[in-house]
Amino acid sequence: MARIILHIGAGKCGSSALQTHLTRNPVLTHRDGSRWSYAVFDDRLALSAGPGLRADPVRGYLSCASLANLRPHGPAELARLARDLEAGGPVILSNEALLCMPDLARDFLEALGLPVTIVAYVRPQVDYVNSAWWQWGAWVCGGDALDRDRWIAKRIRQAQYCDFLVRWQSIGVVDRIVVRPLPGDVVTDFLDTLGFERPEGMVTHRANPSLPGPVLRLLQACPELRAAHGPEIDFLLPALLPPRAAGPAPWVIDRQLAQAIIDRSRPGNDRLLSLMTPDCAGTLREDPRWWDAASFRDRKVEPFHAPLTPEAALPLACDLLTALLALRQRASKL
């Protein structure tokens, strides 16, 4: 029977970097000598795996379709997918949004009837909410404070990792759950933890990082450039802007909100320790960002919405025009 490793996120925890590596290296060798394939299925449950994968031209990687977006599938279609998975040998599947969907996953996985190992990476909830704001919230809330507060409350609920992982544990076909704090290099950590050999000459890269502050403020001022759920520009601009333009996204979580997030998350984080290996639990226990709002006191807090400042506008305009000129020069050589 096929073995499945299912990476379920969490969101903003290095999923794009991991999926980029797996898309580029879709066949992995385990330390026991077995060969595993990275596989994806689309909204129609059509499966692609191994060397035949072709990366998305915009994002540069592939992931499985979200279970929330799948049309209803009958037993015959699920049986076909199960046969395809078995025929392909052990496989790795990934979708960062699945962490919050254990109930949808239960029906789906139990219908497949194949044993599954679950892998999840988690990060401190305060960090997560700030990063998620610039991935999603800034573009769906506009400047409405009530919408923003509702969005933040929802994101805090979605970052109660233990609540979801306990429900994943209860899925009958799940035989193991691996939960790890987000490391500096998620790709290497994933390979080493799951027992896969590192590809010769392996180089890992960040994928889908937050855009620098001036770019984000420009996009806030021109919302037509950045669709809430179609952020192609997030993948385009980092490849065009010079390295000196890189920088962190604005920090928008003030001390009061950070404290509220930590207080809401503390009971679940205490329980989360029991789902981890002792070394991972120790790492999480000793990281003050999970437990103490004072650990964020050195962050310069900016408004959720703010105009692009004049002193940032000129360097950004220069960088964007330089990128445009470079594109023109490259196109002329084609």
QUIMOBEL-V129724 format. One line per field, one symbol per residue. ss: DSSP state (2 for helix, 1 for strand, 0 for the rest). psi: psi as a letter, one per 20 degrees, with the letter a starting at -180 (. if undefined). burial: I if it has 24 or more other C-alpha atoms within 12 Angstrom, else O. Layout:
BEGIN
ss->???
psi->???
burial->???
END
This chain:
BEGIN
ss->0001111000000022222222220011110000111111100000111222000000000000002220000022222222222220001111022222022222222222000111111100222222222222222200002222222222222200222222222000011111111000022222222201000000000000000022222222202220100102222222220022200000100022222222222222222222200222222222022200222200001000000002222222222222222222222200
psi->qqqppopjbrqkljgggghgghhhmjoqpqijiqpqppqqqaijjppqqbiiqpqphghjrqrqqphhipqpprhghhhgggghgghiapqpqpohihgjlhgghggghhhgkqqpppppqqrphgggggghgihgghihibjohggghggggghggijmghgghhhhhiphioiqpopqqprhnhgggggggikqqpqpkppqqqqlrqqqghgghghhhmiiioqhkmlhhhhgghihqqhiiqrqqqojorggggggggghigghhghhhiiqqhgghggghioihhiohiijiipoprqhpqqpqhhhgghgggghhghgghgghghii.
burial->OIIIIIIIIIIIIIIIIIIIIIIIIIIIIOOOOOOIIIIIIOOOIOIIIIOOIIIOOOIIIIIIIIIOOOOOOOOOOIOOIIOIIIOIIIIIIIIIIIIIIIOIIIIIIIIIIIIIIIIIIIIIIIIIIIIIIIIIIIIIIIOOOOOIOOIIOOIIOIIIIIIIIIOIIOIIIIOIIIIIIIOOOIIIIIIOOIOIIIOOOOOIOIIIIIIIIIIIIIIIOOOOOIOIOOIOIIIOIIIIIOOOIOOOIIIIIIOOIIIOIIOIIIOIIIOIIOIIOOOIIOOIIOOOIIIIIOOIOOOOOOOIIOOIOOOOOOOIOOIIOOOOOOOOOOOOOO
END
